[in-house]
Amino acid sequence: MTTDPPTHRPRPQQATARVVAPRGAPGKTPPSNRRGALRSPHADTDALVVEHLPFAAKVAANYARRTGHPREDLEQLAAIGLIKASRRYDNQRPGRSPNHFIAYARPYVNGEITHYLRDKGFLISVPGRWRELHARGQKLLREGTAAHEIPERLGITIDRWAEICQACAVRVVAMAVSADEELGG
């Protein structure tokens, strides 16, 4: 029984990594490279959004107060507007100051909220005074005021209250379009 000597197979060549020290203080690792984390391509724009979230909350609260929509929902829409604005904002342009971003972002924030309100709003144009009276009347109802007392408490006639209720009850309803309807069949 003869045994052949073991044959030596060379290992495949492995690439060697070249370690380069970061610029700056010796021995210090920049925050973006700690624990192997990579810096997001949107880190600067995300920081801009986080910095200006109080502005978005203020705009959303103003719309919520005027429309009666939940503030939290409108704050999310305002944040989406901030994100869109931050991704398009060029802070390298000459003459850009830190406060310039708010002026740039305001149309995006307002636009997101107003598009939502347009889509979820009234089908017919209801005067603002009527919407306000309707909201006050609904609040009185929730507080336990009898329905027949509402017009008197609001300082309007029963007929006007009925007209306001009818106008404010009409809402846009989004309907799903089936494939047959979409194709005209």
Buried (B, 14 or more C-beta within 10 A) or exposed (E): EEEEEEEEEEEEEEEEEEEEEEEEEEEEEEEEEEEEEEEEEEEEBBEBBEEBEEBBBEBBBBBBEEBEBEBEBBBBBBBBBBBBBBEEBEBEEEEEEEEEBBEBBBEBBBBBBBEBBEEBBBEEEBEEEBBBBBBEBBEBEEEEBEEEEBBEEBEBEEEBBEEBBEBBEEEEEEEEEEEEEEEEE
